[in-house]
C-alpha cells in the first residue's frame, strides 16, 4: 500500500518535497530493491539514490526512512521516501513501486489500518481527520486534543464502570449464596450507575459546543435595506464578497462565506434587507430566506444605520424585530453602522443601549465588534481543553443518548419489586455496547467505511 503527499491538499502540483509512504510487510524489501541500502537503522533518515527496481535507472536522490512494526503510524512495517516534488519525479517513483506490486492507498486507508492494528481508536482517528480539516486555531486545538485521546480516555473510563458493574451483578447472581455476597452489591451498583448517568447527562448538556466549533459558528446579518449589511460582510471577511451600492435592495439572496475571528470559525451570512412593504415577489422571497437563515444561526447581528430616526423607543424597536423574525434576543448582537455621520453627542446617546458602534467606511469600532463577537463565540463554543473534552460529532451524541436511556431503563427496573435481575442486566450490556461503538471497541464494517472514506488520500 502506497500513498504520496507533496504538501498539497489534492496531491497535485509542484512543491519542494514530496513524501511517498509505503506500509505493509514488503515495505522494507521495496526500500532495499530501490536503493543500495543493506542495513538501515529504524527511524533514522539517510540520503540515498533511488533507482527503478527493474531497469536500475536513476530516478532521484532523497531521504529514506524505515519504521518497523509495531512502532509506526499504521502498526505495520512502513517506509518513507522524501523526494523532490516535481510531478515527473513523483510519477517515476510511483511507477517503480507499481512494478513491485504495490497498490495506491485508498482515502483514509492508512488511518484505517492504524485503527485495525490498535494504534488509534475511532475518536482518535476522527480527530486526525478533523486536524487535517482544521482551518482555525480553536478547531486545531480541539482536534489535536481528540487525536491525542482525550475523548477515548473519558469514554473508556465510563465503559469500564459499566463493565465492572455488570461483572459485580453477574457475580451476585451466580455466587451470592455460595460466597455470601451481600445485597450491598446491588445498592452500590445503583449508586455508581446514578453517578455515571449524571456525568453523562452533564456531558450531553454542553450546548453542542464541540460540534459548533468543528463545523463553524453560523452568524446571520440582519437589517433594513441599505444599512450596511453587505459592507459589514466585506469588512469582517476582508474581501469584496458582496456587491455594495447606495441603491436599497442590492442583496436579494443569502450570501455565505467562512472567515476566522480570533481562532473561531465563523460562517457569516449576508441577507436581504427586511422591510414591512416589499416592492415585488423577488424581495418577498429574499425576506423569507433571510428569516429562514436566522432560524439556523447561532448568532444574529442586527445592524442599524445611524441615519435612522426611530419613531419609537429602542426597546420597542427590538421587540418588533423579535416578533417579526422569531429570534432570541440573548443571541442578538446590535451593531450601529455609519457612526462617522454622527456628532459626538449623538454617539453618546447610543452607548446607553449597549450597542457596538462602528463605521464600515472608516473601520472605526471594528476591534470592538471583533471583541464582542469573540465573547459570543467563547460562550457558544467554549475554549477547547484536553482535561474537559466535549462532544465533537453527532455520532457520539447519538450513542451517548442511548447509553443514558439504557442506564435509566435499568435503574427503573430495580425499583420494581421482584424484578428479573438477569434480564435487566441486558440494559447495562447495551449501554456498554453503545459506548464501545463510539471508540470502535465494538465495530461495524459499514460504519468504518463511512468514517474513513471521508479522509483525504495519504492519511
WOGIKA-V491212 format. One record per residue. N is the residue number from 1. RES is the residue in one letter. PSI is psi in degrees with one decimal (NA if undefined). Layout:
{{N,RES,PSI} {N,RES,PSI}}
This chain:
{{1,X,126.6} {2,X,155.3} {3,X,162.6} {4,X,150.4} {5,X,87.3} {6,X,42.7} {7,X,40.4} {8,X,136.3} {9,X,-25.1} {10,X,-1.1} {11,X,16.2} {12,X,169.0} {13,X,172.3} {14,X,151.9} {15,X,170.9} {16,X,-45.6} {17,X,135.3} {18,X,138.6} {19,X,118.9} {20,X,118.8} {21,X,144.0} {22,X,134.2} {23,X,136.0} {24,X,171.4} {25,X,-20.7} {26,X,8.7} {27,X,-45.7} {28,X,-34.0} {29,X,-40.3} {30,X,-43.2} {31,X,-42.3} {32,X,-34.4} {33,X,-27.5} {34,X,-4.4} {35,X,179.3} {36,X,20.1} {37,X,128.7} {38,X,-43.3} {39,X,142.3} {40,X,130.9} {41,X,139.3} {42,X,140.1} {43,X,26.5} {44,X,121.5} {45,X,139.7} {46,X,135.2} {47,X,124.0} {48,X,153.8} {49,X,138.3} {50,X,129.3} {51,X,157.8} {52,X,129.9} {53,X,-19.7} {54,X,-53.8} {55,X,-12.8} {56,X,15.3} {57,X,139.2} {58,X,126.4} {59,X,-46.5} {60,X,171.3} {61,X,123.9} {62,X,-179.5} {63,X,139.5} {64,X,136.8} {65,X,146.9} {66,X,130.3} {67,X,99.0} {68,X,149.5} {69,X,151.0} {70,X,10.7} {71,X,56.5} {72,X,171.5} {73,X,-43.7} {74,X,-14.1} {75,X,-0.7} {76,X,168.7} {77,X,130.1} {78,X,147.1} {79,X,145.0} {80,X,135.7} {81,X,119.6} {82,X,102.8} {83,X,174.3} {84,X,144.8} {85,X,21.5} {86,X,145.0} {87,X,-38.5} {88,X,-39.6} {89,X,-46.8} {90,X,-46.3} {91,X,-41.4} {92,X,-38.5} {93,X,-38.6} {94,X,-39.6} {95,X,-40.4} {96,X,-40.7} {97,X,-33.2} {98,X,-28.4} {99,X,-19.6} {100,X,13.3} {101,X,28.2} {102,X,143.5} {103,X,145.7} {104,X,140.7} {105,X,145.3} {106,X,161.4} {107,X,126.3} {108,X,1.7} {109,X,-35.1} {110,X,-45.9} {111,X,-35.3} {112,X,-42.3} {113,X,-36.6} {114,X,-40.3} {115,X,-48.4} {116,X,-27.4} {117,X,8.8} {118,X,17.3} {119,X,-31.3} {120,X,157.9} {121,X,-178.6} {122,X,-37.3} {123,X,-38.5} {124,X,-39.8} {125,X,-43.9} {126,X,-30.0} {127,X,-37.1} {128,X,-42.9} {129,X,-42.2} {130,X,-34.8} {131,X,-38.2} {132,X,-37.9} {133,X,-10.0} {134,X,132.0} {135,X,-13.2} {136,X,166.7} {137,X,-41.6} {138,X,-38.2} {139,X,-42.6} {140,X,-42.8} {141,X,-44.3} {142,X,-44.8} {143,X,-39.2} {144,X,-42.7} {145,X,-42.4} {146,X,-42.4} {147,X,-26.6} {148,X,-2.4} {149,X,15.2} {150,X,-44.4} {151,X,-39.1} {152,X,-46.1} {153,X,-39.7} {154,X,-50.2} {155,X,-33.8} {156,X,-37.2} {157,X,-38.9} {158,X,-38.6} {159,X,-35.9} {160,X,-40.5} {161,X,-44.4} {162,X,-43.6} {163,X,-38.4} {164,X,-39.9} {165,X,-42.1} {166,X,-44.0} {167,X,-41.3} {168,X,-43.2} {169,X,-38.8} {170,X,-37.6} {171,X,-38.3} {172,X,-42.5} {173,X,-42.7} {174,X,-31.9} {175,X,9.3} {176,X,-38.3} {177,X,-40.8} {178,X,-40.7} {179,X,4.8} {180,X,35.4} {181,X,122.6} {182,X,168.9} {183,X,-10.8} {184,X,-23.6} {185,X,-43.8} {186,X,-44.6} {187,X,-40.9} {188,X,-39.5} {189,X,-40.7} {190,X,-42.9} {191,X,-43.9} {192,X,-45.0} {193,X,-33.6} {194,X,-45.0} {195,X,-42.4} {196,X,-40.8} {197,X,-39.3} {198,X,-40.3} {199,X,-40.5} {200,X,-43.7} {201,X,-37.9} {202,X,-39.7} {203,X,-37.8} {204,X,-27.6} {205,X,53.6} {206,X,6.2} {207,X,22.5} {208,X,33.7} {209,X,-50.3} {210,X,-39.0} {211,X,-41.1} {212,X,-43.3} {213,X,-40.1} {214,X,-40.7} {215,X,-22.8} {216,X,143.2} {217,X,123.5} {218,X,121.5} {219,X,124.7} {220,X,135.3} {221,X,122.0} {222,X,156.1} {223,X,172.7} {224,X,166.3} {225,X,141.2} {226,X,30.9} {227,X,-8.2} {228,X,25.2} {229,X,-48.1} {230,X,-35.2} {231,X,-37.9} {232,X,-40.6} {233,X,-46.6} {234,X,-37.4} {235,X,-44.6} {236,X,-30.9} {237,X,-11.7} {238,X,34.6} {239,X,159.7} {240,X,76.7} {241,X,-26.8} {242,X,146.5} {243,X,131.8} {244,X,121.7} {245,X,169.9} {246,X,-5.7} {247,X,122.6} {248,X,146.6} {249,X,21.0} {250,X,-43.3} {251,X,121.1} {252,X,-26.1} {253,X,171.2} {254,X,125.3} {255,X,121.7} {256,X,143.3} {257,X,161.8} {258,X,134.4} {259,X,171.8} {260,X,122.3} {261,X,105.7} {262,X,40.4} {263,X,-7.3} {264,X,137.5} {265,X,128.5} {266,X,124.4} {267,X,101.6} {268,X,131.4} {269,X,124.7} {270,X,133.1} {271,X,168.0} {272,X,148.0} {273,X,139.6} {274,X,124.1} {275,X,161.9} {276,X,-35.4} {277,X,81.0} {278,X,148.7} {279,X,-27.4} {280,X,179.2} {281,X,-33.0} {282,X,-43.7} {283,X,-36.8} {284,X,-44.7} {285,X,-38.7} {286,X,-41.9} {287,X,-39.8} {288,X,-42.8} {289,X,-34.2} {290,X,-42.5} {291,X,-39.2} {292,X,-37.4} {293,X,-38.4} {294,X,-30.1} {295,X,-29.3} {296,X,-11.3} {297,X,145.6} {298,X,-32.2} {299,X,142.6} {300,X,124.0} {301,X,111.9} {302,X,111.0} {303,X,133.7} {304,X,143.5} {305,X,137.8} {306,X,-16.8} {307,X,-16.8} {308,X,131.1} {309,X,108.5} {310,X,133.1} {311,X,-16.6} {312,X,176.5} {313,X,163.9} {314,X,-41.1} {315,X,-41.9} {316,X,-37.7} {317,X,-45.5} {318,X,-33.6} {319,X,-37.3} {320,X,-40.6} {321,X,-45.2} {322,X,-45.4} {323,X,-36.1} {324,X,-40.0} {325,X,-7.6} {326,X,53.2} {327,X,154.5} {328,X,122.6} {329,X,-18.9} {330,X,-28.6} {331,X,24.9} {332,X,127.9} {333,X,120.2} {334,X,126.7} {335,X,125.7} {336,X,114.6} {337,X,162.3} {338,X,35.5} {339,X,-11.1} {340,X,-14.5} {341,X,-5.3} {342,X,149.0} {343,X,161.3} {344,X,-37.4} {345,X,-32.9} {346,X,-34.1} {347,X,-39.9} {348,X,-32.1} {349,X,-34.3} {350,X,-22.3} {351,X,-23.2} {352,X,-31.3} {353,X,11.2} {354,X,47.5} {355,X,141.3} {356,X,114.4} {357,X,127.3} {358,X,170.1} {359,X,111.7} {360,X,-24.3} {361,X,-46.9} {362,X,-8.1} {363,X,14.8} {364,X,133.8} {365,X,2.9} {366,X,-44.1} {367,X,-37.0} {368,X,-37.3} {369,X,-43.7} {370,X,-40.1} {371,X,-41.1} {372,X,-41.8} {373,X,-40.4} {374,X,-38.9} {375,X,-42.1} {376,X,-43.2} {377,X,-40.2} {378,X,-35.3} {379,X,-39.1} {380,X,-41.1} {381,X,-19.8} {382,X,-166.8} {383,X,112.9} {384,X,132.6} {385,X,136.5} {386,X,-34.4} {387,X,-15.4} {388,X,68.7} {389,X,148.1} {390,X,163.5} {391,X,125.3} {392,X,-8.9} {393,X,149.6} {394,X,-28.9} {395,X,-44.7} {396,X,-44.5} {397,X,-40.5} {398,X,-47.5} {399,X,-41.1} {400,X,-36.3} {401,X,-41.4} {402,X,-36.8} {403,X,-47.2} {404,X,-42.9} {405,X,-42.0} {406,X,-41.3} {407,X,-43.4} {408,X,-35.6} {409,X,-42.3} {410,X,-46.0} {411,X,-35.3} {412,X,-40.0} {413,X,-32.2} {414,X,-15.7} {415,X,-11.5} {416,X,132.4} {417,X,136.1} {418,X,38.2} {419,X,155.7} {420,X,102.9} {421,X,-40.5} {422,X,-41.4} {423,X,-38.9} {424,X,-25.1} {425,X,-19.0} {426,X,-30.6} {427,X,-40.3} {428,X,-38.7} {429,X,-43.0} {430,X,-37.8} {431,X,-44.0} {432,X,-36.0} {433,X,-38.2} {434,X,-40.7} {435,X,-37.7} {436,X,-30.9} {437,X,-29.7} {438,X,-47.4} {439,X,-15.1} {440,X,8.8} {441,X,-32.4} {442,X,115.0} {443,X,162.4} {444,X,123.2} {445,X,-36.6} {446,X,-40.7} {447,X,-41.9} {448,X,-42.7} {449,X,-40.5} {450,X,-42.0} {451,X,-49.6} {452,X,-19.1} {453,X,-17.5} {454,X,-2.5} {455,X,155.8} {456,X,155.8} {457,X,135.6} {458,X,-1.0} {459,X,NA}}
